[in-house]
Amino acid sequence: MVPAILRRTLFAVLCLTIVGCVPAPQEPGPVSSGTLFTAALANLEDKYVDPFDPKSKMIAGLRALENVDSSVEFRLSRQYLEISQEVAPPVKIPRPMGNGAANWADAGARLLNSARAEMPAFVGMPTWKLNQIVLDGITANLDRYSRYLPPHQARKSREKREGFGGIGIHIEKSGSRTVIGKVLPELPGEAADLRVEDEITHIDGDAIEGWSIYDVALKLRGPVDKPIDLVLRRPAVPRALKKTMRRKPVIPRSVSAILKDGILKLEISIFNEGTVRSIERILQAPRDTRTQQIRGVILDLRNNPGGLLQEAIDTADLFLNKARIISTRGRHTESMQQFDAEPGEMLPETPMAVLINGRTASSAEIVALALRDNGRAVIIGSTSYGKGTVQTIIGMPDLGDLNITWARIHAPSDQVLDGQGIVPALCNSDVRWTEEREIPSKIFNGLAKYRGSPHFSAAGKTACPPNKERPVADVAIARFTLSNRMLYRAATASGSKQVSRHNTNDPG
């Protein structure tokens, strides 16, 4: 049973693109600096992967205020915390006793409030902005993934992984007009017979002429089950159309599939709450609707920045039978976990290839590691990013998020992923093929110099450096490998031979 805190865990996302915009949930009442700082320090002290000192981090947060103005200086003495500016008298408060999170959070907030009231550099600055400066300073020197996200950024990240309330349409600008560019299946827009090229003129009684696409998207999204009224103009229809719908959860599509010559290519752009369901739906499609039998699978994880941990675990579980997926280790009791595949797998004995590159990170690397270490797939492409830590997301009182690194990932082979990345068995890091007929000789000859490099060492990464591109040849190499039984066996054995005793075929 996975603890609730881990079910909310995600791997830090390196780069996300959101089409349209995100809604603003109901804003909280005024949130004091002390409340925010206490929440941040207490959670970091409890959950951060390495020992955490609230005093030193609060001091680092207050020092970050020096970035507001070059004449601002923070000082710490035996007796006081002090902020000074050349054009104003200094403000100071007594230094708190001990190192406790609550005491130092309260002291930091009191000093900030005094500076905001009396010091020219801070007078007039929004409270939220000063709070963000301090929280950024608190998290700045932890690791590259622990950070505070203010409310607007937290909303964007949350919707990318969890979805949002909407009607299932993509909108576009056509001059000054807002038109529907796509209607997504099985969502309210389709049920209400919205169509591509319909122009939206009013939303909930408000005329949207002159609105930006950002503002229109903001108006379209909202709480699930809340009704929304649209007025539309449809080409060749003389009168305006009125449509009433109720918003439903909309989860961005993360999986696309192409079946060609018996090879199924599944491209996963991110691991969100719809990923596993999408893969299962594709794999469970009746054979008579596929037109072909699946003889091999290519899992394309190139440029996949990560996403939800549980979706990655469940994706690996689809293709494994009673095998270790990963384990995680940190200071917090609940961060010490082992994740094992349940009995049974989809497409057993079907050969698999996983494509990775320098932008494959986090939960995408988890899937690739689990399939590699258990001899289930051959890894092709270039060395992955190497994001081997787990973040848990703490909702803050201001509706922001605190992303805390709380565990390190260990592969079934006990490889520590962070900073190393996954080195593919068949490397296409700096080789370009223009014709598929060149591939066999290039694989067997041109890549021979790499094949002797250890997978878990700097030598392997040096021999196959990360590449941020997505060469077309990766797919051709995968198709050739899946069709060549001898090459496939050699490549999968190369990847899985270092699985340690930590792995088990019967996890219990």
N, C-alpha and C positions, 0 to 999 in steps of 0.2 A: 504494500500500500504506500503510495507516494504522499508524503506530508503535504498539507495545504500550501505551505510556504513555497515548496518546490514546484507545485503546480502553477504558481504565479511567476516562477522564475523565467527570465529570458536571457539570452546571450546578447551582449551589446551589439548593436547594429552599426556598421561602419558607414554606410551611405544609403539613405532611403529617398525615394522620389515619390511624391504624393500628387496625384492628378486632382485638380480642383483645390478644395481647401477644407478646413476642419471647422466644426462648430464650436462655439464657446458654451460650455456647460454653465449652469448657474454659478455665479461667482460667490465665493464665501464672504462672510463679513470681514471686517478688518482683522488681520492676523498680525499679532505683535512679533517683533524681532525675537524676543525671548522665547516665544512659543516655537518658532521655526528653528532657532539655533539649538534649543533643547532637544527637539525631535531629531535633528541631524546628528548631534554629538552622541546622544544616547543610542541611536540605532547603529552608528558606526562602531561605537565601543562594544556593542553586543555582537554584531554580525560580521564586521570586516574580517577578511581572510587572515590578515596579520595583526599582531597586537597593536592597539590604537590608543594614543595618548590624547584625551580631550583638551588638556591644557595647551599643548604645543600646537594643536590644530586650530583652536580658537585664536591663539596669538597669530598664526599664519593668516587666518581670515581677517583679523583686524589690520594686519600689515598690508593686506591687499587694498585697503582704503587709500594708501599712498598713491595708487594708480589714478585716483580721481584728479589730483592736482600735484604738480611737482613740488609745491611748497608745503604739502601735508606730510607730517612725520608721526609715526607711532613709536612710543617709548614704553619699555617695561622696566620697572625698578623693583626693588625689594618691597616697596610699600604701595605703589600705584600702577595703574594702567593709564596712559596719557596719550592724547592726540593733540598736536599743535599745528598751527599754520602761521606763517610769517606775519600776516596782517591781522591776527586776532589773538586774544589770550588763549592759552591752552585749556583743554578740559581734561579732567582726570577723576578717577574713582579709586577707592581702595582695592588693592589686589586681593582676590579671593584666596581663601585657605584651601590647601590640598589640590588634587587634580580632578575632582569629580566633574562629570559632564554638566550637571544642573547648575553648579556654582559658576563654572566658567561661561556657560551659555548666558546666564543671568547677567554676569559682569559685562560680557561683550555687548549685550543688548543695551544695558544702561549707558555704557560709554558711547555707543552709536547714537542713541537717542539724544544724549547731551550734545554731541558733535552736530547732529542734524539741526538742533535748535539754535546753536550759538556760533557755528563756524561757517564763514562765507562759502567755502568750497562745497558744503553739503546743504545749505539752506535752499529750499526749493526743489531738491532732487526727490523724485518719488521714493516712498518707503520701499516698494518692491525692488527698485533698482539697487538701492544700497544693500538690501538684504541679499540680493543675488551676488553682488560683488564679494560680500563676506563669505557666503556659502561656496562660491567658486574658489575662494582662497582656502577654505577649510579642506576641500577635496582635491586641490591642485596637485599636491605632491604625494597622493596615495598611489594610484596606478592610472593607466590611460583609459580605463573604462568606468571607474567610479566617478560620478558627477551628479550635480544637481541640475534638473531640468525645470525651468520656470513653467507656469501653467500652460502657456500657448505651445511650447515645445513638447511638453508632456502629452497634451491632447493629440498632437500629430503622431507621436510615437505610439500612443495607446490605440489609436484608430487603425494604424497600419497593421498591428498584430492582432487586434481583437475585433475589428470592424466598427461599424457605426450605424445609427438609425437613418435610413434613407429610403428612396423609392426605386433605386436601381437604374439610373440613367447616367450617361456621360453627356456633358453639355459643351458646346462650342460657341465661339463668337463668329458671326457672319456680318461684318460691318458693325452696325450698332445693335443688331438683333442677337438674341440668345436662342440658339436652336439645339435640338436634341441630336447628338451625334451617334449615340448607340443606346439601345434598350437591352438591359441584361435579362436573361431568362429567369423564370420562376420567382420574380420579385414584383412588387406592386405596380411598377410602371408597365410591365408587360400585361398584367391582369387588367389594367385600366385602358389597354389599347393605345398607349402612347407610341408614337412612331418617329423614326428618323426623319429629320427636316421639320418636325413640328416646332413652331416658334412659341416660346413661353413669354407671355406678356404680363401676367399677374401671378403672384404667389401669396396666398392667404389675404387677398384683397389689395395687396400693395403692387402698384405698377412698377416694373423693374427696368423701364427704359432708362438707359444711361448708366445702369449698374455695371460694375466690373464682374468678371466671371467669378472672382473670389467671393464677392458679396452674394451673388446668386447661389453659389454652392453652399455658402453659409446658411442661407435661408432654406434651402432644400433639405438640409440635414437637421436632425433633431432627435428627441427621445423616441425610442421604439414604441409603436402603437399610437403615437400622437397623430391625429389626422392632419392632412395638408390639402389645400384647395389650389388647383392650377387653372388658369385661363390660357388657352392655346389658340394659335392661328395655324391652320393646316392648309398646305397648298391645294388649290382647286376646291376648297370648301368655303362657301361664301360667309358663313357665320362663325363666330367664336365658339370654341368648345370648352366646356367646363368639366373638370375631372376632380373627384375627391378620392383620396387614398389614405391608408394608414401606413406610416413608416414601419419598415421591418429591418432586422439586422442585415447589413450589407458587409460582407467580408471580401476584401480585394482578392481577385483571382491570383493564385500563386503557382498553378500547375498547368502546363500545356503538353499535349501529346501528339506525336506523329508516328504512325505505323507504316513502315515501308519495307517491302521484301521480308516480312516476318520479324523485323527488328523494331521494337517499340522504343522510341526516344521520349523520355519524360523530362521536361525541363522545369525545375523548381526554382522560382525567383526569390522566394523567401519562405520561411516556415511560420505560417500564421494559423489561426484556429480552423481554417478550412482546408489545410494542406492534405492531411491524411484522408479525410473524406473524399477529396478529389481523386487521389491516387487509387483508393479502393473502388470508386465508381468506374474508373477507367479499366482497372484490372478485372473487375467482375462483369464487364460488359459481355453479353452473350456472343458466342463465336459467330453466329450467323449475322450479327450486326457489324462485326469487325472485318469480315471478308477474308481475313488471314489468321493463321495460328501464330501466336507469339513464340518465336524461337530464340530470342535474345532481348535483353533490356539495356538501354543506355540511360543512365541517370545523370543528367546534365546539371551540375551544381556550380558551374562557372559563374562568377560575379554574384553568387548568393551570399549576402552579408550575414545571415544568421536568422534569428527569430526565436520562437518559443521552444524551450527545452523539451517539453512533453511531446510536441509535434515531431521533433527530431527523433526522440526515443521511439515513438510509435511508428515513424516511417522506417527506421532500421528494423523494428520488430516485424514489419510486414514480410521481410525477406530473410529472417533468421529463425532458427528453431532451437529454443532452449540454450541460448548462448549469452555470454556477457556482452553488453553494449558499451557501457562506460562505468566508471566509478568517479565520485567527486569527494574531495577532502578539503576541509577548512577548519576554523576554530569552533564555529557554532555546531552544537550537537546534531542538528538536523541537516547540516551540510555534508555529513559523512554518510554517503549513500552509494548503493550499488544498483545498477539498472540492468536487468536481464530480459531477454526475449522470452515470450511465452511459447508454449508448445505450438507447433504448426507454423507454416509459412505459405506465402503466396508464390506461385510459379516455382515450386521446388525443382532443382536440377537445371533450371533455365539459366544459361550463362549471363553474367552481368558485367557491365563496365561503368565506372563512375568517372565523369570528366570534372577536373578541378583546375583552378588557376590562382593567380596571386590575389584575387578578390574573393576567393572561396574562404569563408570564415565561420568561426563560432559553431552554431548548431549544424551548419552544412558540413563542417569538418567532422563533427561527431558521427554523422551518418557514414561518411567516407571511411573513417577510422574503424567503425564497427564492422562494416562489410569487408574491409581489407584484412583486418586482423583475424577474422573468422574464415578467411579463404573463400568468401562468397562473391567477391568482385575484383576485377583488375582496375587499378587506378591509372588514369591517363591524363596527360596535360602538363602543367608546371606546378611547382611547389606552392602549397596553399599559404594563406596569410599567417596562420599560427596564433589564433586567438583561443587560448586554452583555459580561460577562467569563466566562472559562472557569476552572473549578477542576479541579485534579488531586488525587486522594485518596491520601495517604500512610498506609499502615498503620503504626501506632506499636507499639513493643515491649510496651505494656500492653494491646494489642488495641483501643485507641482509634484514632481517625482524625484526621489533620491535613489539613484542606481548604485548599489553597493556590491563590490566584488566580494563574494563570500566563500568561494571554493575554487580549487584547481581541478582540472579534468585529467583523469588517467585513462588511457586506452586499455583495451583488453590485454595488450602486450606490455602494459605499464608504462608506455611512452608518455611523458609529460608534453603536452601539445604546445603550451604557451611559448611563443618566440621561436619555435622550431618549424611548425607547419608540417604538412604531409607531403612526402616526396613520392611522386608517382612511380609505378613500376615501368611504365613506358612514357618517356619524357619527350615532350614536344615544346620545350621551352624556347629554343632558339633555332628550330628547324622549320622551314617552310616548304611544303610540297604544293606544286601547282597542278599535278596530275595524280589521280588515284593509282595509276599503274606503277608509280614510283614507290608506293608505300611498302610493299613487302621487302624490297632490298634495303630501304632506309631503316626499317625496324630492325632487321636482322644484322645489318652492318653498321649503319651510321650511329645507332644507339648502343652498340656493344660496349663502348668506352664508359658509358654511364652505368650499365647494369651491375658492375661490380661494386658500386659505391654503397656504403651502408645506408639503410633507410632512415635510421634515427640519429645520424651524425651530421656535423657541419659539412662533411665531404659530400653527402648526398644532396644537401641543399645547394652547395656550391656547384655541383655538377648539373643540377637542374634548377636554376634560380626562378623565383616567382615571375610570372608574366601576366600583366593585367589584360591582355587581349584574349579573344575567343577564336582561335584559328579554326577555319572550316576543316582543316586537316584532322583536328581532334576527333571529329565525328567519323571521318573516313577510317582513321586508325582503329577506332572502337569497332566499327562494323567489320573490318578485316579481322581483328583479333577474335571477335565473337564467332566468326565463321571458321577459324583455324583452331581446331581442338588442341593441337600440340602447343601452339603459342599461348593459348589461353591458360592451359594448365601450368605452363612454366611461369607466366606472369602472375597468376594468382598465388602460386607457391612462393614466388619471390617476395610478395607482399606479406604473406601470412606466416612465414617460417619462424619469425621472431616472437610469436605469441608466447607469453610466459605462463608459468604455472598459475598466475592470477586468473587466467581465463579458465572457464569450465564449460563442458557440454551439458552439465547437469547441475544448474545452480540451485535446485531445490525449491 
